């Protein structure tokens, strides 16, 4: 089961998270505030962001990434996939039941 790590500006993070859950692309999205330091266009930037941890399925992953790219204000959004092979049966069932068609 993939967990998708996404960073977003705080004023957009809530909209992205809610859209992913409402559209059944993610079962859940956790939001964590952070301060990011990164290089963009040969300058070092320091910005407040939110980390979004979106729980989805293998089947839902590509559609989730496509939707994040549509919604995200950055030219190159951070979208990373982490695969979780060891989840409880109950959590795995809930996640699978929550993503995709109702």
N, C-alpha and C positions, 0 to 999 in steps of 0.2 A: 504494500500500500504506500503510495507516494505521499510525502509531505513536501509541499512546494514553498520554498523560502523566497519571499518577495520583499523588497524595500520600497517605500512610497512616502511622499510628503504627507505630514499629518493631516492636512486639509483634504486630501484625496483618499487616504487609507480607509476610512469608514465606508465611503461609497464603493470602493473596490471590493472590500470584504463582504458588504451586504449584497452586492450584485452577484458575487460568486455563489453565495449560499442561496439567495432567492432563485437563481437560475439553475440550481442543483448541479453546479460544477464543482462545488466543495460541500462537504458535510458540515464543516466547521472552519472558521478562520480565527486564529488567535492573533491579537494585536499587542505588540510590545514597543514602547517608546525607546528610541536610541539616538545617539549622536554619531553621525557618520563622517569620516574623513576620507576623501577620495580625490583622485586626479581626473579632471575633465578638461579637454581642450588645452592641455599642457599647463593647467593651473591646479593648485591644491584647494579644495573646497571643504568646508566644515558646515554641515547642515543637520538640523533636527529631522529625523525620519521616524517611520514606524516599520517594524518588522512584521510582516504578515506570514503566518504559518498556516497554509491552506491544506486541509486533509482531503484527498481525493482518491480516485481509483486509477488503475492502469488505463482503463477504457476512457475515463474522463480527463486524463492528463492533457492531451493535445488540445482539446476544446478549452480547458481552463487557461492554458498558456496563450492561446489565440485571443481569448476574451480579455485577459490582463493586458496584452499588448494593445488592444483597442482602447481600453479604458485609461491606461497609464499615461501621465503627462510627460514622462521622460522619453527622450529619443531612444535610449538604450536602457530599458528597465532591468533591474537585477531580478532574474528568475532562475532559481536553482532547484533541482530535484534531489530529494533524499528518499531512498527506498527503505521502508520499514518492513522487515520480514517477520518480526516477532511482535505481533499485537494479540491481545486477548481475543478469544472467539466472539465474545459479546461486542467488543468495540469494532471488530472487523465486520460483523453483521450489520451493526448500526451504520457504519460508514458506507458500506455497500448499498444498504437500503436508502440512504439519504442522498446519494449521488445518482444522477441520471433521471430517467423518466419516473414520474410518480406512480 
